[in-house]
Amino acid sequence: MVAIPPGAHMDFNYLTVLWRRKWIILTAALAALGVVYIGGRSAVTVYESTAVLRIAIYASASQTPALYNYNDELTNTFVRVALSTSVRRDLAERLQTDHLPDVQVDTIEGTELVLVRASDPNPELTVRAANTLAEILVEQGRALYSGSTVDVKNILAGQLERAKADLDAMRADYETLIVRTPPVSDEITLVSQLLQEKQRTYETLLRQYEQAEYREALETGIVSLVEYAPPNPVASQQNRIIFYLLALSAGAAVGVFAAFLVERFDTRLYATREIEMIVNAPSLANFPSTSRAHLQISRNGISPLANTVRNLAATLQIADGWRHHKIILLTGAEPGQGVTTTAANLGSALTEQGRKVLLVDCNLRDPKLNETFDLPNDKGLINVLAGNAELEDAIQRGEDGQPALLSTGPVSDSASLLVTSSEIEPLFKTIRHLFDYILIDAPAVPFAETANIAAHADAVVLVVRRSHVRRDSVRIATDLLTRFGNKYLGLIVNESEIHSIQPFVDEPTQRRN
């Protein structure tokens, strides 16, 4: 046998796990979204209003790249100063309130526009705050922009005027010395140097004055109100959308974590190949999933499941190694594996192909074969073994094309003793000569009566329902069935993702070495 560590998944694939557990992830994401939605409905609605300002940058032929950078710095400074404590205090006084809305001042990159936003649960206060703050910024634009009350231009103008007077006086002295006869060389040289120094001082002050004049042109009327905030503010949706996205992401993340956590502790088998590895043998047939309405092939002639069952029935009859196996016991690794449906479908397929088939319901724990064919269960196997009914009277004949049925009959607490008694051996010897195939619907492998019934069968088939059976159940069932030696025919996988039957060989099961 191939040893597989407990809890190990052989075909573990992250995408497969996520798809298999998609409902966990989806449920977690929707739950988080629902919590945020409910919380959002109970939360206070916040309104937002926006006024638009323009900071007009003064253009000049003498403007240099350095001045362009300077303009950007001034704009950023304006935004910072616009939210200063003094401006907010002025805003509170004009609104006559101690509770100021949340205000923001942002620039639109690549433009001269500035957005003045206000948000608050009170829509009227929101509009007033946005418009009032915009008006304050327009009124105090120059002061906010310059950040100083000192008139630099006037100071420089006075200095420039005095420098011009000094330069003119020095130039007049220099001209007087030049025309003097005889010329005084030393004095002319000294005055010439002083004249040059006065000229440089004048030029420096002139440049400073021009810059101050340019700055004053920037500051004069630089801030203007382009658009007032509309009178009907809208409820802010941006934060709500962000919360929804965050909730959806967080919920999905929790769902993914939960999916892998469930997968880690889930011992069910989801891959047919993994089941075959544990059983250490290929499956005889892989029956596809189908709707409940198409489970019985006797009532739904054409379906993938019906085709697979009929192929198995045909192969069972023509394989050289299986012709002497008339009594076949079907059992599950655990209850709920679809043994009853598998026995009924295989019996119906064999009957369709001209074989005389008897279905024997030996599952006293959950007798269902009679319900599958809509037949009563007033007498059956238990009555025959107890001597209360004749075999011919207990066997029920269904509609044409359906197999014969020996149901359990009324089940009592002591019924299991009759199934394991010596009376059952002559019963099977009798029915062996009356039918071509006898299919036994037996309880799950771990139950004691299954081993007793299997002793009278020619072959045993293990039925496993993929994605429902547990790993330990398959392992235990396989260990128990190997004790029957060559009677162990092989494996049938229900709801398999692989739709096929395996070719029969001369030996009952071709096991992997």
C-alpha positions, 0 to 999 in steps of 0.5 A, a space after each residue: 500500500 502507498 503510505 500517505 501522511 494523515 492530513 496530506 493532500 496529494 493534489 494540493 493546488 491553491 487555485 483548486 482550493 480557492 475554487 472549492 472554498 469559494 462560498 466561504 470567501 464569498 460569504 466572508 466578503 459579503 458579510 464584511 460588506 453587509 456590516 459596513 453597509 449597515 453601519 453606514 446607514 446608521 452613521 451620520 451623513 456628511 455633506 461636502 461643498 467646494 468653492 473655487 479660487 484662482 491664483 493668477 500668476 503675473 507674467 513678465 518678459 523678465 521672468 526667469 526659471 527661478 521666478 517660476 519656481 518661486 511662484 510654486 513655492 508661493 502657491 504652496 505657502 498660500 495653501 498652508 497659510 490659508 489653514 492657519 490658526 488666524 484664518 480659522 479664527 477669523 472664519 469661526 467669528 464670521 460664521 458665529 460658531 464654535 464648531 467649525 466644519 472640516 476644511 481643506 484647501 488643495 491645488 489642482 496640479 497644472 492649473 492656477 485653481 485652488 479648491 476650498 472644501 468644507 464638510 460637515 453633517 450640517 449642509 447649510 453650515 458646509 456651504 457657508 463655511 466654504 464660501 466664507 473661507 474663500 472670501 477671507 482668502 480673497 480679502 487677505 490674499 496679498 498678506 497671506 501671499 507675502 507673509 509680511 506687512 513691511 513694504 519692501 518696494 517703498 524702502 528700495 525706492 528710497 534707497 534707489 533714489 538716494 543712490 541715483 542722486 549720489 551717482 549723478 553727483 559723482 558723475 558731475 564731479 568726474 566731468 568737472 575734473 576731466 575738463 579742468 586745466 591742467 588735469 589732476 590725474 590722481 584725483 581723476 583716478 580716485 573719482 573714477 573708481 568711486 563713480 564705478 562703485 556708485 554705478 554698481 550700487 545703483 544697478 544692484 538696487 535697481 534689480 532689487 527694486 524691479 524684483 520687488 515691483 514684480 512681486 507686488 504685481 503678483 500680490 496685487 489682485 492675485 487671488 480671485 473667487 472663480 466659483 461659489 459653493 453650490 447652495 445644495 451640497 451633496 452627501 460625500 460618497 468617496 469615503 463610503 466607497 473607500 470603506 466598501 472597498 476596504 471591507 470587501 478586501 478585508 472580508 475576502 482576505 479573511 475568507 481566503 484564510 478561512 478557506 485554507 484553514 478549513 482545507 487544512 482540517 478537512 479530511 474529505 477526499 476531493 480528487 479521484 486520483 487521490 482516492 485511487 492512491 489510498 485504495 492502491 488500485 485504479 477505479 473500475 468506474 468513475 460515475 459523473 455528478 448528476 442532478 437528483 432527477 437523473 440519478 436513476 438510469 431506469 427513468 432517464 435513459 440518456 445521460 452521462 451517468 447512464 452511459 457510464 453505468 451501461 458501459 460498466 455493465 457491458 464490460 462486466 459481462 464480456 471480461 473473461 476474468 469476471 464471468 463466474 462472479 454472479 453474486 456481487 456485494 456493493 459496500 461503501 467506505 462509510 454511510 452515504 456513499 451512494 451504494 443503493 443508487 449504484 446497485 439499482 443503476 447497475 442492476 437496471 443496466 444489466 437487465 436492459 442488456 437481457 440479464 436476469 438480475 436480483 437486487 438484495 437489500 441487506 442494509 438493515 440500517 438504512 433500507 432504501 432499495 424498495 423506495 428507489 423502485 417505488 415498491 413496498 417493504 412489507 416482506 422480504 429478506 428478514 421474513 424469508 430467513 425467519 421462515 415467515 415467507 417463501 422466497 418466491 413470494 418475497 421477491 418483487 417484480 417491478 416494471 418491464 426492464 427493471 431488476 427483481 428485488 428482495 427487500 429487507 422486509 420489516 426490520 426489528 432489533 434482532 434482524 441483524 442476527 438473522 442476516 449473520 445466521 446460517 440460514 443465509 447461506 442456503 438462500 444465496 445458493 438458491 438464488 444463484 441458480 435463479 438469476 444471472 447476477 445478484 447485486 447485494 446492497 450492503 452496509 458500510 464496510 466497518 459494520 460487522 454484518 458486511 463481512 459476514 454477508 461478503 463471505 457468501 459473495 463472489 466479488 466485493 466492490 467498494 463504492 466511494 463518493 468523492 468530496 464526501 468520503 473521509 480519508 481515514 474511512 477509505 483507508 480503513 475500508 481498504 484494509 478490511 477489504 484486502 482480507 477478502 483476497 481475490 473477492 475484492 473486485 475494485 473501486 467505483 467512484 461516485 461524483 467523480 471529476 473523471 468520467 470513465 471506466 477502467 478496462 477489466 483484466 484477467 485478475 480481479 484487481 490489477 494492483 500497483 506495486 
